[in-house]
Amino acid sequence: MALAAAPTAGPSHGGLALTVSSAGGYDGTNQYEENAEHLRQLFSQSKLVSFSIAHIACSAGSSSGDNYMSVVKRVTISQAGKDQDPELAGSEIVTVIVKRQIASLSRRQLYRCEEAFSNEINAYRHLAPLLAAHSRHQLFPVCHIAESQDRRDAEGGEPIIVLQDLKAMGFRMKDRLAGLELSDCLLVMKKLAQLHAASLAAQELESSSFAFHADHLQEIVYCDEATDFYATILDTSVQQALESLGDANADDCLTTPIRLLEELRTNLFENLKHEINATAAAPNSVICHGDLWVNNIMFRSEPEEVIFFDLQAMRKSSPIFDILHFIYTSTRRPLRDVHTDTLLAAYSQALSEELRHQLEDTTAAERLEELCEAFSLQRLSSDYVRQVHYGLAIGMWILPAVTFDPNNLPNLDVMSEQNLTGKEIKCTQMLTSEYHMRIRELVMEFYELGYLQMQKETL
C-alpha cells in the first residue's frame, strides 16, 4: 500500500500511500534477512524451482518510500554447477519477490497491516486465479505461494507471499513525481478494462464460484473497524491542503475554493465509505484493484505491457473508483484537461473488446450488448462526474506520498508506538514545494470544472 503524507496513510495500499525509511524500526540489513534453510525447504516443498537449491540470498525488493504496509524482499535462488560453488558462474539462478509482515506490532495494529496482508493473500489465492481464467492477458504477477502460515509444524510460522519477479522480466516502475505520459495512461486504462472485464465474465459464466471467491475479500479502509483511524487520516490530508492553499492566498484568489473545500470536508470519509460499499452490491460491480496508482504498476517497453501488483486493498465495487484513483494520483492536470475523455474511451473500447471475446458463443452472449452499454463512454462519463469527489479525496490523500522528500521520511514505528489509537497523529513530514504546487493545481481544477460546488445530493 502506499501511505500518503507522513503520517497520512491512505488508500494507497499496497500500498496505502505512505513512505517508510529503511531505518523505521528495523536494522537496515535485518529487515531483509530470512532463514535460508527454512526458505529452501518451503521453496522445495512448493516446487518453486525444478532444481536442487544450493544457495539463497536476500536483498531489498523495493526502494525507500515505495512500501510501508509490508516488507518486500528480492530473493535470489541459485543452483551450483556440478562441483561448483553456488557463487560461481554456471549456476542456474531464479529470483522471486517475498513479502512479509512488518516487524512492529504497534504499526501493524494502527495501520491494520495484518488485515491488509490477509486480504492480499486471499486476493492471490482466490481472485487472481479466477480472473486469469477469464482473461487473455496477464493481470498480476504470478503468485507462487500465498499462505497465512509458512510452516506446517507446531510453530505455525508467519504469513508469506512469494511472487514472480517482474523486474527480471524487463518491467520497471515509472517516476511517480514526473507523472505518466498519455501512452502510459492508455496502457493502464486498457489493462484496467481487461481486469474489470475478467470480473464481469467470471460473474456471468461462473456466478456461484465468483460469489464464493469474492466473499474472501475484506474491506480494509472503508469499513466500521477502520473508520475512526482513516477518517482522521483523510481529514488530516484535507487540513494540510487547506493550510497550503491558505498560505498561497495572499491575493484572495483562493478564498472561494478554500471555503468550498471546507464545506466538502464535512463527512467526506463517511460519504466515500457509503458510496464504495453501496456499489459493491450494485449491478455491474466488479473486482477492483483498490489502490491503483503509479507505485503499484510496472511497465515494460519490449513488448509493451503493464502489470498491476499490491492487492492489499482489492475489493468488489464500482469500476469508476479504480479509474478515479488512477487518474487523480498518477497524472498531471495538463493531461487530464485534454485527455480524460480519451482515457475513458480507451477503457470503454478495451472492456467491450474483451467482453466480446470472453462471452461470444457462451450462454451469456445475450447479455453482451447490455453489458457493453453499461460501460459506454456516456455512462462512464456520467459515473465519473457523480463520484468525482473520490478523485479529489484520494488526490489529497496520496499527493504527499507522490511528492515526498526521500531525505525526510517519517519513522512510522516510533509514531505508532506514540499514537496507538491514531487520534493524535500529526504531520511531521515536511511537505515539499512540489506538493504545494500540485495541491493548488488539483483544487483549482475541481473549482474551475464546477466539481467543488457540487454537493453530494446533486451529484
C-alpha positions as CSV (number, residue, x, y, z in Angstrom):
1,M,0.0,0.0,0.0
2,A,1.1,3.5,-0.3
3,L,0.5,5.7,2.6
4,A,0.4,9.3,2.0
5,A,1.7,12.3,3.8
6,A,3.5,11.3,6.7
7,P,1.7,10.3,8.6
8,T,-1.2,10.4,6.3
9,A,-1.8,6.8,5.5
10,G,-4.2,6.5,2.7
11,P,-5.9,4.0,0.5
12,S,-2.7,3.8,-1.4
13,H,-2.5,0.2,-0.3
14,G,-0.1,-2.0,-1.5
15,G,0.0,0.4,-0.8
16,L,-1.7,2.6,1.4
17,A,0.4,5.6,0.3
18,L,2.9,6.1,2.9
19,T,6.6,6.4,3.0
20,V,8.9,4.4,5.2
21,S,12.6,4.7,5.8
22,S,14.7,1.6,5.9
23,A,15.6,2.6,9.4
24,G,12.0,2.7,10.5
25,G,12.1,0.2,13.4
26,Y,14.4,-2.2,11.5
27,D,18.1,-2.6,11.3
28,G,18.9,-1.6,7.7
29,T,20.1,-5.1,7.0
30,N,18.0,-7.3,9.3
31,Q,14.6,-6.4,7.8
32,Y,15.6,-8.2,4.7
33,E,17.1,-11.2,6.3
34,E,15.4,-14.6,6.0
35,N,16.1,-18.1,7.4
36,A,17.8,-19.5,4.3
37,E,17.2,-23.2,5.3
38,H,13.6,-22.6,6.0
39,L,13.1,-20.9,2.6
40,R,15.0,-23.7,1.0
41,Q,12.5,-26.2,2.4
42,L,9.5,-24.1,1.6
43,F,10.5,-23.5,-2.0
44,S,11.4,-27.2,-2.5
45,Q,8.0,-28.3,-1.0
46,S,6.2,-25.8,-3.3
47,K,8.2,-27.0,-6.3
48,L,9.0,-23.3,-7.0
49,V,12.1,-24.3,-8.9
50,S,12.9,-27.5,-10.7
51,F,16.5,-27.8,-9.5
52,S,18.1,-28.6,-6.1
53,I,18.6,-25.3,-4.3
54,A,22.2,-24.6,-3.4
55,H,22.2,-21.0,-2.3
56,I,19.7,-18.3,-1.3
57,A,20.4,-14.6,-0.9
58,C,18.0,-11.8,0.1
59,S,18.1,-8.1,-0.6
60,A,15.7,-5.1,-0.7
61,G,12.8,-5.7,-3.1
62,S,11.6,-2.1,-3.3
63,S,13.1,1.4,-2.9
64,S,12.8,3.6,0.2
65,G,9.3,5.1,0.3
66,D,7.8,2.6,-2.1
67,N,6.2,0.4,0.5
68,Y,5.0,0.7,4.1
69,M,2.4,-1.9,4.8
70,S,4.8,-4.9,4.4
71,V,8.5,-5.7,3.9
72,V,9.4,-6.6,0.3
73,K,12.5,-8.7,-0.4
74,R,14.1,-9.9,-3.6
75,V,15.3,-13.5,-3.1
76,T,17.9,-15.0,-5.4
77,I,17.8,-18.8,-5.6
78,S,20.8,-20.5,-7.3
79,Q,21.9,-23.9,-8.2
80,A,25.6,-24.5,-8.5
81,G,27.0,-26.4,-11.4
82,K,28.4,-29.7,-10.6
83,D,31.3,-29.4,-8.1
84,Q,31.0,-25.6,-8.2
85,D,30.4,-23.1,-5.5
86,P,26.9,-21.5,-5.8
87,E,28.5,-18.1,-6.2
88,L,30.4,-19.1,-9.3
89,A,29.4,-18.8,-12.9
90,G,27.5,-21.7,-14.4
91,S,24.7,-21.6,-11.7
92,E,21.1,-21.5,-12.7
93,I,19.6,-18.5,-11.0
94,V,15.9,-17.6,-10.3
95,T,14.7,-14.5,-8.5
96,V,11.4,-14.1,-6.7
97,I,9.8,-11.4,-4.6
98,V,9.0,-12.3,-1.0
99,K,6.5,-10.2,1.0
100,R,6.5,-10.4,4.8
101,Q,4.7,-8.6,7.6
102,I,6.4,-5.6,9.1
103,A,8.0,-6.3,12.5
104,S,6.4,-3.5,14.5
105,L,3.3,-4.9,16.2
106,S,2.0,-1.4,17.1
107,R,2.3,-0.3,13.5
108,R,0.5,-3.5,12.4
109,Q,-2.3,-2.6,14.7
110,L,-2.6,1.1,13.9
111,Y,-2.5,0.8,10.1
112,R,-4.4,-2.6,10.0
113,C,-1.4,-4.2,8.3
114,E,-2.4,-7.7,9.3
115,E,-5.8,-7.3,7.8
116,A,-4.2,-5.8,4.6
117,F,-1.8,-8.7,4.4
118,S,-4.5,-11.3,4.9
119,N,-6.6,-9.6,2.2
120,E,-3.7,-9.8,-0.3
121,I,-3.2,-13.5,0.5
122,N,-6.9,-14.1,-0.3
123,A,-6.7,-11.9,-3.4
124,Y,-3.9,-14.1,-4.8
125,R,-5.4,-17.4,-3.6
126,H,-9.0,-16.8,-4.6
127,L,-9.4,-13.9,-7.1
128,A,-6.2,-13.9,-9.2
129,P,-6.7,-17.5,-10.5
130,L,-10.4,-16.9,-11.2
131,L,-9.7,-13.7,-13.1
132,A,-6.8,-15.3,-15.0
133,A,-9.2,-18.0,-16.2
134,H,-11.4,-15.3,-17.9
135,S,-8.7,-13.1,-19.4
136,R,-6.3,-13.4,-22.3
137,H,-3.8,-11.1,-20.5
138,Q,-1.6,-11.3,-17.5
139,L,-3.1,-9.0,-14.9
140,F,-0.9,-9.6,-11.9
141,P,2.5,-11.2,-11.1
142,V,2.4,-15.0,-11.0
143,C,1.9,-16.0,-7.3
144,H,4.0,-19.0,-6.3
145,I,3.0,-19.0,-2.6
146,A,0.3,-17.1,-0.5
147,E,-0.1,-18.6,2.9
148,S,-1.1,-17.3,6.3
149,Q,1.5,-19.7,7.9
150,D,4.8,-20.6,6.2
151,R,5.4,-23.7,8.4
152,R,3.4,-26.9,8.8
153,D,4.8,-27.7,12.2
154,A,3.5,-26.8,15.7
155,E,5.1,-23.3,15.5
156,G,2.8,-22.4,12.6
157,G,5.1,-19.8,11.2
158,E,4.4,-16.3,9.7
159,P,2.3,-15.1,6.7
160,I,4.2,-15.1,3.4
161,I,3.6,-14.2,-0.2
162,V,6.0,-15.2,-2.9
163,L,5.6,-13.6,-6.4
164,Q,7.2,-13.6,-9.8
165,D,10.0,-11.0,-10.0
166,L,8.7,-8.6,-12.7
167,K,12.0,-6.8,-12.8
168,A,13.7,-10.0,-14.1
169,M,11.1,-9.9,-17.0
170,G,12.1,-6.4,-18.0
171,F,9.4,-4.5,-16.1
172,R,10.3,-1.2,-14.4
173,M,8.5,1.4,-12.3
174,K,7.9,4.9,-13.6
175,D,9.0,8.1,-11.8
176,R,6.0,8.9,-9.7
177,L,7.0,12.6,-9.4
178,A,7.0,13.1,-13.2
179,G,3.5,11.8,-13.8
180,L,2.6,9.4,-16.6
181,E,2.6,10.2,-20.3
182,L,-0.6,9.7,-22.3
183,S,0.8,6.5,-23.9
184,D,1.5,5.0,-20.4
185,C,-2.0,6.0,-19.3
186,L,-3.6,4.4,-22.3
187,L,-1.8,1.1,-21.5
188,V,-3.0,1.3,-17.9
189,M,-6.6,2.0,-18.8
190,K,-6.7,-0.9,-21.3
191,K,-5.3,-3.2,-18.7
192,L,-7.7,-2.0,-16.1
193,A,-10.6,-2.6,-18.5
194,Q,-9.2,-6.1,-19.1
195,L,-9.2,-6.7,-15.3
196,H,-12.8,-5.5,-14.9
197,A,-13.9,-7.4,-18.0
198,A,-12.5,-10.6,-16.5
199,S,-14.5,-9.9,-13.4
200,L,-17.7,-9.4,-15.4
201,A,-17.1,-12.6,-17.4
202,A,-16.5,-14.6,-14.3
203,Q,-19.7,-13.3,-12.8
204,E,-21.7,-14.2,-16.0
205,L,-20.2,-17.7,-16.5
206,E,-19.4,-18.9,-13.0
207,S,-21.7,-16.9,-10.8
208,S,-21.6,-19.3,-7.8
209,S,-17.8,-19.7,-7.9
210,F,-17.3,-16.0,-8.3
211,A,-19.5,-15.2,-5.3
212,F,-17.6,-17.8,-3.2
213,H,-14.2,-16.4,-4.1
214,A,-15.3,-12.7,-3.8
215,D,-16.6,-13.3,-0.3
216,H,-13.0,-13.9,0.8
217,L,-12.1,-10.3,0.2
218,Q,-12.2,-8.0,3.3
219,E,-12.6,-4.2,3.1
220,I,-9.6,-2.8,5.0
221,V,-10.2,1.0,4.7
222,Y,-13.9,1.9,4.2
223,C,-15.3,-0.3,7.0
224,D,-16.6,0.3,10.5
225,E,-13.4,-1.1,12.2
226,A,-11.2,1.3,10.3
227,T,-13.4,4.4,10.3
228,D,-12.0,6.2,13.3
229,F,-8.4,5.9,12.1
230,Y,-8.8,6.5,8.4
231,A,-11.4,9.3,8.8
232,T,-8.8,11.1,10.9
233,I,-6.1,10.4,8.4
234,L,-8.2,11.7,5.5
235,D,-9.2,14.8,7.5
236,T,-5.6,15.5,8.2
237,S,-4.9,15.4,4.5
238,V,-7.7,17.9,3.8
239,Q,-6.4,20.1,6.6
240,Q,-2.9,20.0,5.0
241,A,-4.4,21.0,1.7
242,L,-6.4,23.9,3.3
243,E,-3.3,25.2,5.1
244,S,-1.2,25.0,1.9
245,L,-3.9,26.9,0.0
246,G,-4.3,29.5,2.8
247,D,-0.5,30.2,2.7
248,A,-0.8,30.8,-1.0
249,N,-3.8,33.0,-0.8
250,A,-2.2,36.4,-0.5
251,D,-4.3,37.9,-3.3
252,D,-7.6,36.2,-2.1
253,C,-7.9,34.3,-5.4
254,L,-8.2,31.1,-3.5
255,T,-10.8,32.3,-0.9
256,T,-13.8,30.7,-2.6
257,P,-12.1,27.4,-3.4
258,I,-11.0,27.2,0.3
259,R,-14.5,27.8,1.5
260,L,-16.0,25.2,-0.8
261,L,-13.3,22.7,0.2
262,E,-14.1,23.3,3.9
263,E,-17.8,22.7,3.2
264,L,-17.0,19.5,1.3
265,R,-14.7,18.3,4.2
266,T,-17.7,17.6,6.5
267,N,-18.4,13.9,6.5
268,L,-16.2,13.3,3.5
269,F,-14.9,9.9,4.7
270,E,-18.4,8.7,5.6
271,N,-19.7,9.7,2.2
272,L,-16.9,7.8,0.4
273,K,-17.4,4.8,2.7
274,H,-21.1,4.8,1.9
275,E,-20.6,5.0,-1.9
276,I,-17.9,2.4,-2.1
277,N,-19.9,-0.1,0.0
278,A,-23.2,0.6,-1.7
279,T,-21.8,0.0,-5.1
280,A,-20.4,-3.4,-4.1
281,A,-23.9,-4.9,-4.3
282,A,-25.0,-2.9,-7.4
283,P,-25.4,-4.4,-10.8
284,N,-22.2,-4.5,-12.8
285,S,-19.9,-4.0,-9.8
286,V,-16.5,-5.6,-10.4
287,I,-13.4,-6.8,-8.6
288,C,-11.4,-3.6,-8.2
289,H,-7.7,-3.3,-7.6
290,G,-8.5,-0.8,-4.9
291,D,-5.2,1.1,-4.8
292,L,-4.3,1.8,-8.4
293,W,-1.6,4.4,-8.6
294,V,1.8,4.7,-10.3
295,N,3.6,3.0,-7.4
296,N,1.6,-0.2,-7.9
297,I,2.1,-0.5,-11.6
298,M,5.1,-1.8,-13.6
299,F,5.8,-1.1,-17.3
300,R,7.7,-2.9,-19.9
301,S,8.6,-1.4,-23.3
302,E,9.5,-4.5,-25.3
303,P,7.0,-6.0,-25.7
304,E,4.8,-3.1,-24.5
305,E,2.9,-4.2,-21.4
306,V,1.8,-3.2,-17.9
307,I,1.1,-5.3,-14.8
308,F,-0.6,-4.4,-11.6
309,F,0.6,-5.5,-8.1
310,D,0.0,-4.9,-4.4
311,L,-3.5,-6.2,-4.0
312,Q,-4.0,-5.4,-0.3
313,A,-7.0,-3.1,-1.0
314,M,-8.7,-5.4,-3.5
315,R,-12.5,-5.1,-3.2
316,K,-15.7,-5.5,-5.1
317,S,-17.1,-2.1,-6.0
318,S,-17.8,0.2,-8.9
319,P,-15.1,0.3,-11.6
320,I,-15.2,4.1,-11.6
321,F,-13.3,4.2,-8.2
322,D,-10.3,2.4,-9.8
323,I,-10.5,4.8,-12.7
324,L,-10.7,7.9,-10.5
325,H,-8.0,6.6,-8.2
326,F,-5.6,6.1,-11.0
327,I,-6.3,9.4,-12.8
328,Y,-6.1,11.6,-9.8
329,T,-2.9,10.1,-8.3
330,S,-0.8,9.3,-11.3
331,T,-1.5,12.1,-13.9
332,R,-1.0,15.8,-14.0
333,R,-3.6,18.4,-14.8
334,P,-2.5,19.3,-18.3
335,L,-3.0,15.7,-19.4
336,R,-6.4,15.5,-17.6
337,D,-7.6,18.7,-19.2
338,V,-7.1,17.4,-22.7
339,H,-7.3,13.6,-22.4
340,T,-9.8,12.5,-19.7
341,D,-12.3,11.6,-22.4
342,T,-9.6,9.9,-24.3
343,L,-8.8,7.7,-21.3
344,L,-12.4,6.8,-20.6
345,A,-13.0,6.0,-24.3
346,A,-9.9,3.7,-24.3
347,Y,-11.2,1.9,-21.2
348,S,-14.7,1.5,-22.7
349,Q,-13.4,0.2,-26.0
350,A,-11.0,-2.3,-24.4
351,L,-13.6,-3.6,-22.0
352,S,-16.1,-4.1,-24.8
353,E,-13.5,-6.0,-26.9
354,E,-12.5,-8.2,-24.0
355,L,-16.1,-9.0,-23.1
356,R,-17.0,-9.9,-26.7
357,H,-14.0,-12.3,-26.8
358,Q,-14.9,-13.9,-23.4
359,L,-18.7,-14.1,-23.8
360,E,-19.4,-14.6,-27.5
361,D,-20.6,-18.2,-28.2
362,T,-21.4,-18.7,-24.5
363,T,-24.6,-18.9,-22.5
364,A,-24.0,-15.2,-21.6
365,A,-23.8,-14.0,-25.2
366,E,-27.3,-12.5,-24.9
367,R,-26.1,-10.2,-22.2
368,L,-23.2,-8.8,-24.3
369,E,-24.9,-5.6,-25.6
370,E,-26.4,-4.8,-22.3
371,L,-23.0,-5.1,-20.6
372,C,-21.2,-3.1,-23.2
373,E,-23.9,-0.3,-23.0
374,A,-23.4,-0.2,-19.2
375,F,-19.8,0.7,-19.8
376,S,-20.2,3.0,-22.7
377,L,-18.3,6.3,-22.8
378,Q,-21.5,8.2,-21.9
379,R,-22.3,6.0,-18.9
380,L,-18.7,6.1,-17.7
381,S,-18.6,9.9,-18.0
382,S,-21.7,10.3,-16.0
383,D,-20.4,8.0,-13.2
384,Y,-17.1,9.8,-13.3
385,V,-18.7,13.1,-12.5
386,R,-21.1,11.6,-9.9
387,Q,-18.3,10.1,-8.0
388,V,-15.6,12.7,-8.7
389,H,-15.2,13.7,-5.1
390,Y,-13.5,10.4,-4.6
391,G,-10.8,11.6,-7.0
392,L,-10.3,14.8,-5.1
393,A,-10.1,12.9,-1.7
394,I,-7.7,10.3,-3.0
395,G,-5.6,13.0,-4.6
396,M,-5.2,15.0,-1.4
397,W,-4.6,11.7,0.4
398,I,-1.8,10.4,-1.9
399,L,-0.1,13.6,-3.1
400,P,2.2,13.8,-0.1
401,A,3.5,10.3,-0.9
402,V,3.9,11.2,-4.6
403,T,5.9,14.3,-3.8
404,F,7.8,13.3,-0.6
405,D,11.4,14.2,0.1
406,P,13.3,10.9,0.3
407,N,15.7,12.6,2.7
408,N,12.9,13.4,5.2
409,L,10.9,10.2,5.7
410,P,8.9,9.6,8.9
411,N,9.6,6.8,11.3
412,L,6.3,5.1,11.4
413,D,7.3,2.6,14.1
414,V,8.0,5.4,16.5
415,M,4.9,7.3,15.5
416,S,2.8,4.1,16.0
417,E,4.2,3.5,19.4
418,Q,3.4,7.0,20.5
419,N,-0.1,7.1,18.9
420,L,-1.7,3.7,19.4
421,T,-5.2,5.0,18.7
422,G,-4.3,7.2,15.8
423,K,-6.1,10.1,17.4
424,E,-3.0,12.2,18.0
425,I,-1.2,11.6,14.7
426,K,0.2,14.9,13.5
427,C,2.0,15.6,10.2
428,T,5.8,15.6,10.8
429,Q,6.9,15.2,7.3
430,M,7.9,18.5,5.6
431,L,5.7,18.9,2.6
432,T,7.6,19.9,-0.5
433,S,7.2,22.8,-2.8
434,E,6.1,20.2,-5.4
435,Y,3.2,19.2,-3.1
436,H,2.1,22.8,-2.6
437,M,2.1,23.4,-6.3
438,R,0.2,20.2,-7.1
439,I,-2.4,20.6,-4.4
440,R,-3.3,24.1,-5.7
441,E,-3.4,22.6,-9.2
442,L,-5.8,19.9,-8.0
443,V,-8.2,22.1,-6.1
444,M,-8.3,24.8,-8.8
445,E,-9.1,22.1,-11.3
446,F,-12.1,21.0,-9.3
447,Y,-13.2,24.5,-8.7
448,E,-12.9,25.6,-12.3
449,L,-14.8,22.5,-13.5
450,G,-17.5,23.2,-11.0
451,Y,-16.9,19.9,-9.1
452,L,-16.2,21.7,-5.8
453,Q,-19.6,23.5,-6.0
454,M,-21.5,20.2,-6.3
455,Q,-22.9,18.9,-3.1
456,K,-23.5,15.1,-2.7
457,E,-27.2,15.4,-3.1
458,T,-26.9,17.0,-6.5
459,L,-24.3,14.6,-7.9
